């Protein structure tokens, strides 16, 4: 089986987690929910899974990063600067894609 680049998987996993946090913080925000679902679908495609949860677990295994290791790394590095709020909606990009919550 052909595997995706680890950098790409890591980027999409980070996006998934960021949109997940935004969606949980504002459950009524349709843009945040839509972007969360889109990133989940992308992980499904990358990891060859049918369910976003399975894809997240497969991505973590593939990257050898469990939830505990991710928290330790985040604490060492600190929060990312320049995050957009979920309420800002679309980025105004001409390609129709939403703004990334991760800087």
Helices and strands as residue ranges (DSSP letters): H 6-25, H 30-47, H 52-63, H 67-77, G 86-88
